[in-house]
Amino acid sequence: MTAQTIKSTCPYCGVGCGVLLTPDGQGGLAVKGDPDHPANFGRLCSKGSALGETVTLDERLLTPQVNGAATDWDSALDLVARKFRDTIDTYGPDSTAFYVSGQLLSEDYYVANKLMKGFIGSANIDTNSRLCMASSVAGHKRAFGTDTVPGTYEDLDEADLIVLVGSNLAWCHPVLHQRILAAKKKRGTKLVVIDPRRTNSCDGAEMHLAVAPGGDVPIFNRLLSAIHDRGHTDPDFLTHVEGAEAAFASAADQDITPTGLSEGAIEAFIDLWLSHEKVVTIYSQGVNQSSSGTDKVNAILNCHLATGRIGKQGCGPFSVTGQPNAMGGREVGGLANMLACHLDLENADHRAAVKDFWSAPAIPDAAGLKAVDMFRAVGEGRIKALWIIHTNPAVSMPDANAVRDAIAGCDFVVVSDITAQTDTARLADVILPATAWGEKEGTVTNSDRTISRQRTVLPAPDGTRPDWDILADVARRMGYGAAFDYASPAEIFREYAALSGIAGGFGRDFDISGLADLTDTEYSALEPTRWPVSDGKTGGRFFADGQFYHPGGKGRMIPVTYRAPAAKTARKYPFRLNTGRIRDQWHTMTRTALSPRLSAHLAEPFVEIHPEDAADLSIAPADLVTIQSPEGTAILRARITDTVQRGTTFAPMHWTGETAPSARIDALVAAVTDPISGQPESKAAVARLSRFDADWYAFAVSARPVAPDCAYWARARTHSGWRVELAGTGTIADWEAEARRLFDLPDLPALSLIDVQRGAARLAFYDGDTLVAALFVSRTPVAVMRDYLASLPSEGGPDVLSGRTPANRPDPGPVLCSCFSVGVNTILRAIETDGLMTVEAVGAALSAGTNCGSCKPEIAALLAQTNLRAAAE
């Protein structure tokens, strides 16, 4: 019998791609892009393409745990309900908090928000989406009166000019980037990138403005001033906008020194912007994650409002969100300063309406604690009962060491997750096993307001429960009865949609009341639908008609001025540390690290350093580097590159205590926030760098997980097991004994080459003819063919100790195209032997770059290097 293919939605970024999922009947899953979904039309990025590799039950939590011991659901939930009830009775509702996640479905989010704000009576519910888009929310509300994304993805197809600000779209939202490149090819759309780093998003761009960290406001203030002085305002549209003159005055004579750019570069950008009517400005974490993030957002919005380039085809500001349901979390009120359905917590009429709709005992009248303040309150003992759902704040929050210690010291901590093997879950008193993506039902909302269904395609493992069901059960045990007597996600969705109709009655933008009467069958079959869905308006864009959501109906331009990043560079900490994502990993890797091919591209944590800075610090390629900030210390591998500016560094935020304990990079980021949005500044920490002088370096492959104990280690999955980088200080007297301890192989026979004088050792352990593990040690970074060795456990022969491929087996080299697992050396051989001259030719020969396209710039760089080498010869 042929398995049924299910339409669902990818669980990664806010693009919200549709996927076609086909179970193989053995717990596995085939994944393809949905050609009918309006977000992606069949395209997927490398992460989405590898989703089938992440549905393993390895590392899954399958029974509740209390203090590390397995227990039954009734006992666990009784304990959670009793502890929260006792805490509320003793210390008041504000002594409790929920910290939730953009990984939740809207129905889960809604129940969590209803429980905390409506029945516990506190606004202390916040979300990890605070870390990625809160400044955009605040900027939208200041300008528009509510948190509205004005445009749609179709605007990317129709724009004449697209400006990427603080967004490496090519790696973080590859499907949208490919959409832009298609528009460039089809209609000549121009692309500008404003970013301190030269990223893959610069490939094909007409202009890259390598702005100094934090310098965005002066660029857009200078643009706004030019709009005014050169007569490019839209006078008719400005009749619908307040504050224009104050914003123009604030922008006048803007000093561009903080941008680090020349007058000529900024003038060229202004000329390009003003000479194209259809302009879309896409912005992301480089704007939002700042102590002046809200002002940066409003600096961008001001330019679009002044010219009327908003809400029209091919025009507008566009915030791209980081998580699959960051938008849904905003809509259900998952932030500490919001009510559900874009209603305002501070508005007495809104509070009364929600209280009456929910039949709630109390609605708080003031904002709760935002993420950074929430964990500070946990550390100070003001929060005594904390429930963390599908997120890993002990790694991902700024000042992560302090957050880890705060959670560890909290009186009572509950974690709902799919695994107990996270830095945060290991600190919990109670861990509750939730269903995972592919096992649960509900909706998510993407960055252009499209609501899509996530559908069950795999059976939920015995012992796991959906998040809405867990939350509702605890609510009932706390005495809140009928208000949480839900039977299905469809029932929750109908309630949520009905509440949005009340919001629509208050004149709010978010109104999906047209979906409030969906039957279970209609909910099950719901197609991607862009909100609003109401009698008054369905889908489309906002604000071209000049109708906004402030009292009086006008939009607002906000005067903004430059403020430097909060942390100041100094002799002790002379570098700026920028943090962010890489192409093939997601957040703290609890899902993507399960995929061997996603781990093959960049298999260990690294820091990018400019060549001149590296030379000054005597740091060579592949050296380990100690990075110190006032908050913490990390050790990472050096990547020396001119894609970063002098005095700046970049390090990814994905590695954890589970995968590379020395590389928890958010432990170096100060817990300073934007005063309006509460979003942390994660792009401009200060740091100092030095070479880490290890006494020995090692590389290992193993068929089984290993537990190193040394100053630096980083592990990644392979198709045959694990690969591990190690380094340490001190002398290891007996490397064979150390290897046996590392691999837990006390008895298996070993082949070894050990040179004590040179500090070198190579050991391989066999079970019969099957290689089980190998270790390569040197006093300098180990020089072996890592990607070849990583394929060996189970098939390696005696020649493994050479660390090189046999003559009859070509070395593919490091994976460059993760979608098709194509290595650098494979591409280079094809270029040289087959005479390939273009990225398209490489794609035709090897498939590399033909799926998500995010590796195309790297293929182009290989072609350029090969051509330069050939010309030199």
C-alpha positions in Angstrom: 0.0 0.0 0.0 1.4 3.4 -1.0 1.9 5.8 1.9 -0.2 9.0 1.9 1.6 12.2 1.3 0.7 14.9 3.8 0.9 18.7 3.2 2.5 20.5 6.1 4.9 23.4 7.0 8.6 23.5 7.6 9.5 24.0 11.3 12.5 26.3 10.8 12.5 30.0 9.8 9.7 32.5 9.3 9.6 32.0 5.5 7.0 29.3 6.3 7.7 26.9 3.4 5.2 24.3 2.5 6.4 20.7 2.6 5.1 17.4 1.2 5.8 14.6 3.7 5.6 10.9 2.9 6.3 8.4 5.7 8.2 5.3 4.7 6.4 3.0 7.2 9.5 2.5 9.3 9.5 5.8 11.2 11.3 7.7 8.4 10.1 10.5 6.2 10.6 11.6 2.6 10.5 15.4 2.4 9.9 17.6 -0.7 8.9 21.2 -1.2 5.2 21.9 -1.8 4.9 23.4 -5.3 1.5 24.8 -4.5 2.5 26.7 -1.3 2.7 30.5 -1.9 5.7 30.9 0.4 8.1 28.6 -1.5 6.5 27.1 -4.6 8.3 23.9 -4.1 11.7 25.2 -3.0 13.4 24.2 0.2 16.7 25.2 1.8 19.3 22.7 3.0 17.7 22.4 6.5 14.2 21.8 5.1 15.5 19.3 2.6 17.1 17.3 5.5 14.0 17.2 7.7 13.6 13.5 7.2 17.0 12.9 8.9 15.8 14.6 12.1 12.7 12.5 13.0 14.7 9.8 14.7 13.7 8.8 18.2 17.3 9.0 19.2 17.6 11.3 22.2 13.8 11.6 22.5 12.3 12.0 25.9 9.5 9.4 26.2 8.3 9.6 29.8 8.0 12.5 32.3 10.9 12.9 34.7 10.9 14.4 38.2 14.3 15.1 39.7 15.9 12.9 37.1 13.7 9.8 37.7 10.9 8.6 35.4 7.4 9.0 36.6 3.8 8.9 35.2 1.9 11.8 33.7 -0.6 12.1 36.5 2.1 12.4 39.1 4.1 14.9 37.1 1.2 17.2 36.3 -0.2 17.0 39.8 3.2 18.2 41.0 3.4 21.0 38.4 -0.1 22.2 39.2 0.5 22.0 43.0 3.8 23.9 42.9 2.4 26.7 40.7 -0.7 27.0 42.9 1.3 27.0 46.1 3.7 29.6 44.7 0.8 31.9 43.7 -0.9 31.5 47.0 2.2 32.3 48.9 4.0 34.9 46.8 1.4 36.1 44.4 0.9 35.5 40.6 4.0 37.6 39.6 6.2 35.0 41.3 5.6 32.7 38.4 6.6 32.9 34.7 6.4 31.1 31.4 9.2 31.3 28.9 7.9 29.9 25.6 9.0 29.7 22.0 8.4 30.3 18.3 8.5 26.5 18.0 5.1 26.4 19.5 2.1 26.2 17.3 -0.5 29.0 17.6 -2.9 26.8 19.4 -0.3 25.9 22.0 0.8 29.5 22.3 -2.8 30.6 22.8 -3.5 28.2 25.7 -0.2 29.2 27.4 -1.1 32.9 27.1 -4.6 32.4 28.3 -3.5 30.4 31.3 -0.9 33.0 32.4 -2.6 36.3 31.7 -6.2 35.3 32.2 -6.2 32.8 35.0 -2.9 32.9 36.9 -3.3 36.7 36.5 0.3 37.7 35.6 1.7 39.0 32.4 5.0 37.1 33.0 4.9 35.2 29.8 7.5 35.9 27.2 9.1 34.1 24.3 12.4 33.5 22.7 11.0 35.5 19.8 11.8 38.5 22.1 15.4 37.8 21.0 14.7 38.1 17.3 11.8 40.5 16.4 10.7 42.5 19.4 12.2 45.7 18.0 10.2 45.2 14.8 7.0 44.9 16.8 7.8 48.0 18.8 8.7 50.0 15.6 5.5 48.8 13.9 3.4 49.9 16.8 5.1 53.3 17.0 4.6 53.9 13.3 1.4 52.1 12.5 -0.5 51.8 15.8 -0.3 48.0 15.7 2.1 45.3 14.8 1.4 45.0 11.1 3.6 43.7 8.4 2.4 45.8 5.5 3.5 43.8 2.5 3.7 40.3 1.1 6.2 38.0 -0.5 4.8 39.0 -3.9 6.4 42.4 -3.4 9.9 40.7 -3.8 8.8 39.6 -7.3 7.7 43.1 -8.3 10.3 45.4 -6.7 12.7 47.5 -8.7 15.2 47.8 -5.8 15.5 45.6 -2.7 17.6 46.7 0.2 18.8 44.0 2.7 19.6 45.6 6.1 21.3 43.4 8.7 20.1 40.3 7.0 22.2 37.4 5.5 19.1 36.3 3.6 21.1 33.9 1.5 21.9 31.7 4.5 19.1 32.5 7.0 16.1 32.7 4.5 17.5 31.1 1.4 14.2 30.5 -0.3 13.4 34.3 -0.2 16.9 35.1 -1.4 16.4 32.8 -4.4 13.1 34.6 -5.1 15.1 37.9 -5.2 17.7 36.5 -7.6 14.9 35.2 -9.8 13.5 38.8 -9.9 16.9 40.2 -10.8 17.1 37.8 -13.7 13.6 38.3 -14.9 13.1 42.0 -14.5 16.4 43.5 -13.5 15.7 44.1 -9.8 18.7 45.7 -8.1 20.0 44.6 -4.8 21.8 46.5 -2.0 23.2 44.9 1.1 23.8 46.9 4.3 25.8 44.8 6.7 29.1 44.9 8.5 30.1 41.6 7.0 30.4 40.6 3.4 28.1 37.6 3.4 26.8 35.3 0.7 23.8 37.7 0.4 26.2 40.1 -1.4 26.5 37.7 -4.3 24.9 39.5 -7.2 24.3 42.7 -5.3 24.9 46.0 -7.0 26.2 47.5 -3.8 27.4 46.4 -0.4 27.6 49.1 2.3 29.9 47.6 4.9 28.4 49.7 7.7 30.2 49.9 11.1 28.3 48.0 13.8 25.3 50.0 15.0 25.5 52.6 12.2 22.1 52.0 10.5 20.2 55.0 11.8 22.6 57.6 10.3 22.3 55.9 6.9 18.5 56.1 6.9 18.4 59.5 8.5 20.7 60.8 5.7 18.3 59.1 3.2 15.3 60.7 4.9 17.0 64.1 4.7 17.6 63.7 1.0 14.0 62.6 0.4 12.9 65.9 2.0 15.6 68.2 0.5 15.3 66.9 -3.0 11.5 66.9 -3.2 10.9 63.2 -3.2 8.2 63.2 -0.5 4.6 62.1 -1.3 2.6 65.2 -0.1 -0.7 63.4 -0.5 0.3 60.4 1.5 1.8 62.6 4.2 -1.6 64.1 4.9 -2.2 60.7 6.6 1.0 60.8 8.6 1.9 62.7 11.8 5.4 63.8 12.9 6.9 64.2 9.5 8.4 67.6 10.1 10.0 66.5 13.5 11.5 63.5 11.8 12.9 65.6 8.9 14.4 68.0 11.4 15.9 65.2 13.4 17.5 63.7 10.3 18.9 67.0 8.9 22.6 67.3 8.7 23.1 63.8 10.0 26.8 63.0 10.8 27.7 59.9 8.9 30.9 59.2 10.8 29.3 56.4 12.9 28.5 54.5 9.7 32.2 54.0 8.8 31.2 54.8 5.2 32.3 57.5 2.8 30.1 60.3 1.6 30.4 58.9 -1.9 29.1 55.4 -0.9 26.1 56.9 1.0 25.3 59.2 -1.9 25.4 56.4 -4.4 22.9 54.5 -2.2 20.6 57.5 -1.9 20.7 58.0 -5.6 19.8 54.4 -6.2 16.9 54.5 -3.6 15.4 57.7 -5.0 15.7 56.7 -8.6 13.5 53.6 -8.1 9.8 53.9 -7.3 9.3 50.3 -6.2 11.6 49.8 -3.2 11.4 47.0 -0.6 13.6 47.2 2.5 14.1 43.8 4.1 15.5 43.9 7.6 16.3 41.3 10.2 18.5 40.6 13.2 21.2 43.1 12.4 18.6 45.8 12.9 16.5 44.2 15.6 19.2 42.9 17.9 20.4 46.2 19.1 20.1 48.5 22.1 18.7 51.0 19.6 16.8 48.4 17.5 13.4 50.1 17.7 14.9 53.4 16.5 16.6 51.6 13.6 13.3 50.1 12.6 11.6 53.5 12.7 14.5 55.0 10.7 13.6 52.6 7.9 9.9 53.0 8.3 10.2 56.8 8.1 11.7 56.7 4.6 8.8 54.5 3.3 6.2 56.6 5.0 7.7 59.9 3.7 7.6 58.6 0.1 4.3 56.7 0.3 6.3 53.6 -0.7 4.3 51.3 1.6 1.4 48.9 1.0 1.7 49.1 -2.7 2.8 46.4 -5.1 6.6 46.1 -5.0 7.0 48.6 -2.1 7.4 48.6 1.6 9.4 47.8 4.7 9.6 44.1 5.4 10.6 42.4 8.6 11.7 38.8 8.1 11.3 36.7 11.2 13.6 34.1 12.5 11.3 31.3 13.7 8.4 29.4 12.1 5.8 30.8 14.4 7.3 34.1 15.7 4.4 35.9 13.9 1.8 33.5 15.5 3.3 34.2 18.9 2.8 37.9 18.3 -0.8 37.3 17.2 -1.8 35.2 20.3 -0.2 37.6 22.7 2.8 35.5 23.6 4.9 38.6 24.5 4.8 40.0 28.0 3.5 43.4 26.8 0.6 42.2 24.6 -2.8 40.7 24.8 -4.1 38.2 22.3 -5.1 39.3 18.8 -3.0 42.5 18.8 -5.1 44.0 21.6 -3.3 46.3 24.1 -2.6 45.2 27.7 -2.6 48.8 28.8 -6.1 49.5 27.3 -8.8 49.0 29.9 -11.5 48.3 27.3 -9.3 45.7 25.6 -8.6 44.0 29.0 -12.3 44.0 29.9 -13.2 42.5 26.5 -10.7 39.7 26.8 -11.6 39.0 30.5 -15.3 38.7 29.6 -14.6 36.5 26.5 -12.4 34.1 28.6 -14.6 34.4 31.7 -11.3 35.0 33.4 -10.9 35.9 37.0 -8.3 38.6 36.3 -6.3 40.2 33.5 -3.1 42.1 34.6 -3.1 45.8 33.8 0.6 46.2 33.2 3.3 44.5 31.1 5.1 41.5 32.5 8.8 40.8 32.6 10.4 40.6 29.2 13.0 37.8 28.6 16.1 39.4 29.9 14.3 40.9 32.9 12.5 37.7 33.5 15.7 35.6 34.0 17.2 38.4 36.0 14.2 38.1 38.3 14.7 34.3 38.4 18.3 34.9 39.5 17.2 37.3 42.2 14.6 34.9 43.6 11.6 37.0 42.6 10.4 34.3 40.1 10.0 31.1 42.1 8.2 28.9 39.6 9.3 28.8 36.0 8.0 26.9 33.0 10.2 26.8 29.9 8.7 25.4 26.7 10.7 24.3 23.6 13.6 26.6 24.0 17.1 26.5 25.5 17.8 29.8 27.3 20.8 28.4 29.2 22.5 28.7 25.8 20.6 31.2 23.8 20.0 34.1 26.2 22.6 36.9 26.5 24.8 36.5 29.5 24.0 32.8 29.2 26.1 31.7 32.2 24.1 34.0 34.5 20.9 32.6 33.0 22.1 29.0 33.5 22.9 29.8 37.1 19.5 31.5 37.6 17.6 28.5 36.3 19.7 26.1 38.4 18.9 28.2 41.5 15.2 28.6 40.9 12.8 27.0 43.4 10.9 25.0 40.8 11.6 24.7 37.1 9.5 22.8 34.5 10.8 22.1 31.0 8.6 20.9 28.2 10.6 19.5 25.3 11.2 16.6 23.0 14.6 15.7 24.6 16.1 15.8 28.1 19.6 16.4 26.5 19.8 20.1 26.5 21.6 22.5 28.7 18.3 23.8 30.0 16.5 20.5 30.5 19.4 19.2 32.6 18.6 22.0 35.1 14.8 21.2 35.5 13.0 19.7 38.4 10.3 18.3 36.0 10.8 17.5 32.3 7.6 16.8 30.3 7.9 14.9 27.0 6.1 16.8 24.2 5.2 15.8 20.7 7.6 16.9 18.0 7.2 18.5 14.6 5.6 15.9 12.3 3.6 14.5 15.2 1.4 17.4 16.1 -1.5 19.4 14.6 -2.0 23.2 14.5 -1.2 26.4 12.6 1.7 28.7 12.2 2.0 32.2 10.7 4.9 33.2 8.5 6.6 36.5 7.9 4.0 37.8 5.3 1.0 36.9 7.5 0.2 33.6 5.9 -1.4 31.1 8.2 -0.5 27.5 7.3 -1.3 24.1 8.8 1.2 21.9 10.4 -0.2 18.4 10.2 0.5 15.0 11.8 2.4 12.7 9.5 4.1 10.4 12.0 2.5 8.7 15.1 3.4 10.4 18.4 5.6 8.1 20.4 3.9 6.5 23.4 4.4 8.7 26.5 4.4 12.1 24.6 1.6 14.7 24.6 0.9 17.9 22.6 1.8 21.1 24.3 -1.8 22.5 24.3 -2.9 19.3 26.0 -0.2 19.5 28.6 -0.9 23.1 29.4 -4.7 22.6 29.5 -4.4 19.6 31.8 -2.3 21.6 34.3 -4.8 24.4 34.1 -7.6 22.1 35.0 -5.6 20.6 37.9 -5.1 24.2 39.1 -8.8 24.6 39.3 -9.6 26.5 36.1 -11.9 23.7 34.8 -14.2 24.4 31.8 -12.1 27.3 30.4 -9.4 24.7 29.4 -11.6 21.7 28.5 -10.3 21.5 25.0 -10.7 18.4 22.9 -8.6 19.4 19.8 -6.5 22.1 18.2 -9.4 22.9 15.9 -11.5 23.8 19.0 -8.7 26.1 20.2 -8.4 27.7 16.8 -12.1 28.5 16.6 -12.0 30.2 20.0 -8.9 32.2 19.0 -10.5 33.2 15.7 -13.7 34.3 17.5 -11.6 36.5 19.9 -10.0 38.1 16.9 -13.4 39.2 15.8 -13.7 41.2 19.0 -10.3 42.7 18.2 -11.7 43.6 14.8 -14.6 45.3 16.5 -12.0 47.6 18.2 -10.6 48.4 14.8 -7.5 46.2 15.1 -5.7 44.8 12.1 -5.6 41.1 13.2 -9.0 39.7 12.5 -9.5 36.1 11.3 -13.1 35.9 12.5 -14.0 34.6 9.1 -12.4 31.3 10.2 -14.2 31.1 13.5 -16.8 28.7 12.3 -14.6 26.2 10.6 -15.7 22.6 11.1 -13.1 20.1 12.2 -13.0 18.9 8.6 -12.5 22.4 7.2 -9.8 23.1 9.7 -8.0 19.9 8.7 -8.1 20.9 5.1 -7.3 24.6 5.6 -5.1 25.9 2.8 -2.5 28.6 3.3 -4.4 31.8 4.1 -3.1 35.3 4.6 -4.8 37.3 7.3 -6.9 39.3 7.9 -9.9 37.1 7.1 -13.1 39.0 8.0 -16.1 40.7 6.5 -14.1 44.0 6.3 -10.9 42.8 4.7 -9.3 39.6 3.5 -5.5 39.2 2.7 -3.7 41.8 0.8 -1.5 44.7 1.9 -1.9 47.4 4.5 -1.6 51.2 4.5 -1.6 52.2 0.9 -5.0 53.8 1.6 -3.5 55.9 4.4 -5.5 54.2 7.1 -3.5 53.4 10.2 -4.3 52.2 13.7 -3.4 55.1 16.0 -6.2 57.1 17.4 -7.3 59.4 14.6 -6.3 56.9 12.0 -2.9 58.4 11.0 0.5 56.9 10.8 3.5 58.4 12.6 7.0 59.2 11.6 9.3 59.0 14.6 12.3 61.4 15.1 15.3 59.2 15.8 19.0 59.9 16.4 22.1 57.7 16.4 23.0 55.9 19.6 26.2 53.9 19.8 26.1 50.2 20.8 25.8 50.0 24.6 29.1 48.2 25.2 32.1 50.4 24.5 35.3 49.1 23.0 38.4 49.8 25.1 42.0 48.8 25.3 41.1 45.7 27.3 38.2 44.7 24.9 39.1 46.3 21.5 37.0 44.0 19.2 33.3 44.0 18.3 31.8 40.5 18.5 28.9 39.9 16.1 26.9 36.7 16.6 24.4 34.9 14.3 23.5 31.9 12.3 25.2 29.7 9.7 23.6 28.1 6.7 22.9 24.6 7.8 22.2 24.8 11.6 19.2 26.0 13.6 19.2 27.7 17.0 20.9 25.4 19.5 20.9 22.4 17.1 18.5 20.1 19.0 17.0 19.2 15.6 19.6 20.0 12.9 22.5 18.3 14.8 20.6 15.0 14.2 21.3 15.3 10.5 24.8 14.2 9.4 24.7 16.1 6.2 23.8 19.4 7.9 26.7 18.9 10.3 29.2 18.3 7.4 29.4 21.8 6.0 30.8 23.6 9.1 31.3 20.9 11.7 32.8 22.9 14.6 32.4 26.3 16.1 34.5 29.1 14.7 35.3 32.8 14.9 35.9 34.9 11.8 38.9 37.3 12.1 40.3 39.8 9.6 43.7 38.7 8.2 45.4 41.8 9.6 44.0 41.4 13.0 45.0 37.7 12.9 48.6 38.7 12.0 48.7 41.2 14.8 47.6 38.5 17.3 49.9 35.8 15.7 46.8 33.7 15.0 47.1 31.3 12.0 44.4 29.4 10.1 43.0 26.5 12.1 44.5 27.8 15.4 42.2 27.8 18.4 41.3 31.3 19.7 40.3 32.3 23.2 37.6 35.1 23.2 36.9 37.0 26.4 34.3 39.6 27.2 33.3 41.1 30.5 30.6 38.4 30.7 32.4 35.2 29.8 35.0 33.2 27.8 34.9 30.9 24.8 37.3 28.9 22.7 36.7 28.6 19.0 38.5 27.7 15.8 39.9 30.6 13.8 38.6 31.3 10.3 40.7 34.1 8.9 38.8 36.0 6.3 38.4 39.5 4.9 34.6 39.1 4.9 34.7 40.8 8.4 36.1 44.3 8.9 39.2 45.0 11.0 38.3 45.2 14.6 35.3 43.0 14.2 34.6 39.3 14.6 31.7 37.0 13.9 30.9 33.8 15.7 27.8 31.5 15.3 25.4 31.0 18.2 24.5 27.3 17.7 26.9 25.3 19.8 26.0 24.2 23.3 27.2 22.3 26.4 26.0 19.2 24.5 28.0 19.8 21.3 30.9 22.2 22.2 30.9 23.4 25.8 33.6 26.1 25.3 31.7 27.6 22.4 28.5 28.8 24.1 28.9 32.2 22.5 25.9 34.0 24.1 27.8 33.6 27.4 29.9 36.5 26.1 27.0 38.8 25.1 26.0 41.4 27.7 22.4 41.4 28.8 21.7 45.0 27.6 18.5 45.7 25.8 16.6 48.2 23.7 14.7 50.3 26.3 11.5 50.1 24.3 11.4 46.6 22.8 13.4 44.8 25.5 15.4 43.0 22.7 19.0 42.2 23.6 22.0 43.6 21.7 23.5 40.5 20.2 25.5 42.0 17.4 27.9 44.4 19.1 29.4 42.8 22.2 33.0 43.7 23.1 35.8 41.2 23.3 39.5 40.5 23.3 41.1 37.7 21.4 44.3 35.6 21.9 45.7 32.4 20.5 44.8 29.4 22.7 48.1 27.6 23.3 47.1 24.0 23.5 49.7 21.4 24.3 48.0 18.9 22.1 45.4 18.7 19.4 43.3 15.7 18.3 40.7 14.6 15.8 38.6 11.5 16.4 36.0 9.4 14.6 33.8 7.0 16.5 30.8 4.8 15.8 29.4 5.7 19.2 29.1 9.0 21.1 32.1 10.1 23.1 32.5 12.0 26.3 35.7 14.1 26.1 37.2 15.8 29.1 39.5 18.6 27.9 39.7 22.3 27.4 38.2 22.3 23.9 36.0 19.7 22.2 33.3 19.8 19.5 31.4 16.9 18.2 29.2 16.4 15.1 27.2 13.5 13.7 28.3 11.6 10.6 26.5 9.0 8.6 28.7 6.4 10.4 28.8 7.8 13.9 30.6 10.9 15.2 33.5 13.2 14.4 35.2 15.1 17.3 37.8 17.9 17.5 39.8 18.0 20.7 42.5 20.1 22.3 44.0 20.4 25.7 46.7 21.4 28.0 49.1 19.3 30.0 50.8 16.1 29.1 49.1 12.8 28.3 51.5 10.1 29.3 49.7 7.1 27.7 47.7 8.0 24.5 46.4 4.4 24.1 45.0 4.4 27.6 43.5 7.9 27.0 41.9 6.7 23.7 40.4 3.6 25.4 38.9 5.9 28.0 37.6 8.4 25.4 35.9 5.7 23.3 35.0 3.4 26.2 36.8 0.5 24.5 38.9 -1.2 27.2 39.4 -4.5 25.4 39.2 -4.1 21.6 42.5 -4.6 19.7 44.2 -1.4 18.4 46.6 -0.5 15.7 48.9 2.4 16.8 51.7 4.7 15.7 53.0 6.7 18.7 55.9 9.0 18.6 56.4 10.3 22.1 59.2 12.7 21.2 57.1 14.4 18.5 54.0 14.3 20.6 52.2 12.4 17.8 49.9 9.5 18.1 47.5 7.6 15.8 45.3 4.8 17.0 42.6 2.7 15.4 40.3 0.2 17.2 38.7 -2.7 15.4 35.9 -5.2 16.2 37.0 -8.0 13.9 37.5 -6.3 10.5 35.3 -3.4 11.4 36.8 -0.1 12.4 35.0 1.2 15.5 37.0 4.3 16.4 40.2 6.2 15.5 42.2 9.0 17.2 44.8 11.3 15.6 47.0 13.4 17.9 49.6 16.2 17.2 51.2 19.1 18.9 49.8 21.3 16.2 46.3 21.3 14.6 45.9 17.8 13.2 46.4 17.6 9.4 44.3 14.7 8.1 41.5 14.3 5.6 38.6 14.8 8.0 35.7 14.3 5.7 37.2 11.0 4.4 37.9 9.8 8.0 34.4 10.8 9.1 33.0 8.2 6.6 35.1 5.4 7.9 33.6 3.7 11.0 32.2 0.3 9.8 34.3 0.2 6.6 37.8 1.5 7.3 40.8 -0.7 6.6 44.3 -0.8 8.1 45.4 2.2 6.0 43.2 4.4 8.2 46.3 5.5 10.3 47.6 7.4 7.2 44.7 9.8 7.7 44.4 10.0 3.9 42.2 8.5 1.2 43.4 5.5 -0.6 44.6 6.1 -4.1 41.5 4.4 -5.5 39.1 6.5 -3.5 38.9 10.2 -4.3 38.5 12.5 -1.3 35.3 14.6 -1.7 36.6 17.3 0.7 34.5 19.4 3.0 30.8 19.4 2.1 29.9 22.6 0.2 26.4 21.7 -1.0 24.5 20.2 1.9 21.4 19.5 -0.2 23.2 17.0 -2.3 26.3 16.3 -0.1 28.7 17.5 -2.7 32.3 18.2 -1.5 34.7 21.0 -2.4 37.2 18.6 -4.0 34.5 16.9 -6.1 33.6 20.3 -7.5 37.2 21.3 -8.1 37.9 18.0 -9.9 34.8 18.6 -12.1 35.9 22.2 -12.9 39.4 21.1 -13.9 38.7 17.8 -15.7 35.4 18.7 -17.4 36.2 22.3 -18.1 33.2 23.7 -16.3 33.1 27.5 -16.4 29.9 28.6 -14.7 27.9 27.9 -11.6 25.1 26.6 -13.8 27.5 24.1 -15.5 28.6 22.8 -12.1 24.9 22.4 -11.1 24.1 20.6 -14.3 27.1 18.2 -13.8 26.8 17.6 -10.0 23.4 19.1 -8.9 25.3 21.3 -6.5 23.5 24.6 -6.1 20.3 23.5 -7.8 18.1 23.2 -4.8 18.1 26.0 -2.3 21.0 27.8 -4.1 22.6 29.0 -0.9 26.0 27.4 -1.9 26.1 29.2 -5.3 28.4 32.0 -4.1 30.9 29.4 -2.7 30.8 27.6 -6.1 31.4 30.9 -7.8 34.4 31.5 -5.5 35.9 28.1 -6.4 35.5 28.9 -10.1 37.2 32.2 -9.6 40.1 30.7 -7.7 40.5 28.0 -10.4 40.5 30.6 -13.2 43.0 32.8 -11.4 45.3 29.8 -10.8 45.0 28.8 -14.5 45.7 32.4 -15.6 48.8 32.5 -13.4 50.1 29.2 -14.9 
